[in-house]
Amino acid sequence: MHSDKSVKREHWGSKLGFILAAAGSAVGLGNIWKFPYIAGENGGAAFIFVYLICIAIIGLPVLIAEVLMGRTTQRNPVGAFRKLSNSPFWSAVGGLGVLAGFVILSFYAVVAGWSFGYIVEAIKGSFSSFTKVGASGDYFSSLTNNIVWIVGYLAVFMGLTMLIVYFGVQKGIERASKIMMPLLIIILLILMIRGLTLPGADKGLEFLLKPDWSHVTPQAILIALGHAFFTLSLGMGAMMTYGSYMSKDDNIPNAAFQIVILDTLIALIAGIAIFTAVFAMSENPAVGPGLIFHTLPVVFSKMAGGYIFAILFFILLTIAALTSAISLLEVVIAYFVDERGWQRHNAVITFGLVAFIVGIPSALSFNVMSDFTIFGLNFFDFVDFLASNILLPLGGLLISIFVAWVWGFDKALINLKYGAERLFDNHFWIIATWKVFIKYFAPVLIFLVLLNSIGIL
Ligand code: PHE
């Protein structure tokens, strides 16, 4: 195919550029919208403890494996698997990743669009009169029932994503990440300080820090494991694609560690910012997905300075979603550029538009298509379930098996060593641990998550 075309592959301008772009991919709706509510539903601190273990023993090892495959081959997921195995089966596994990226982008952009729309609502002051979650929930429904609102903001968000990816790796993705990630961290710290200084914040902290082990059910462990994948953007080749723009002298284990720490800290800080405020305003922490869009507007309306903090919060959420969405689109673009010989610009316009069109039924699931179900789920919930609960764990499982058993550790380690010579010489136990986790722990545990997703466990 076109994999060795004359156009030179772009690379990150700096190590920091890669770390910020990859952390940008990892930090998204998963950290700020999903993590707080699943922690809230599953008992807070005890769940967080289990989640941290999952991140360490599965998330970090699989992240290293993905970035390594990308850097070694300098290809998109399909090309990466093909180059290392020469097998149509494994190339198809890469194809599954590209498909997953596309599917996730289509519904992810719907929720990200709400977030963008909520910046506008916050500026208009729409939240100021809410005193009860019921009223705020009704307002949310009135917005999502409005087809023009929901499809309009989907289009706006997809347009922004396309705009960034259009400019390429360095001038688009890297530059955007270098601006947006520091901004995200600053806003998050402001919100955390606001939360911590509210009277009654200690109850929120206690909820996050004092474990109640009775909540740690097998189900909660599987949720934590599944989320570890989603939050680190694993299992579909986003990190592989970003790794493919790396050069050989970067230290992969080190970079992966920094990405994991950033992702985890940001999820925890978001949890602190949100739960201190929720408890201080005597709201319920365990309301599920509505925590951000129903509960928080009420929290802001009751809080001194809430007008500004509401605007900041939804800017934060939108930035986080945007740096993730560009990594999803980039997987698709890299595939069409590397394998099919497309021009980046044409690919971005074409597949951004297609992702927007595929996103429309997800958007309509909240209004005119709410009665349309597949396996008992509406379209949005179905594609979310398919991607997050089936495709990502399946991808992660196959990637671990591939690196451990097909490509083989000898070859993997030769490539991992580039840029990490000191780590290999001085702390080889870290590398040895990575091997054991990828070979045994990851496949077995991920397999359990999959069985759970399809209802066998
Ligand atoms: N990691 C992103 C989040 O936490 C979601 C994502 C998944 C992005 C897979 C890219 C690939 O929101």
Residues whose N, C-alpha, C, O or C-beta is under 5 A from the ligand:
A	BS01	LIG	S25 A26 V27 G28 L29 G30 N31 F230 T231 L232 S233 L234 A238 S324 S327 L328
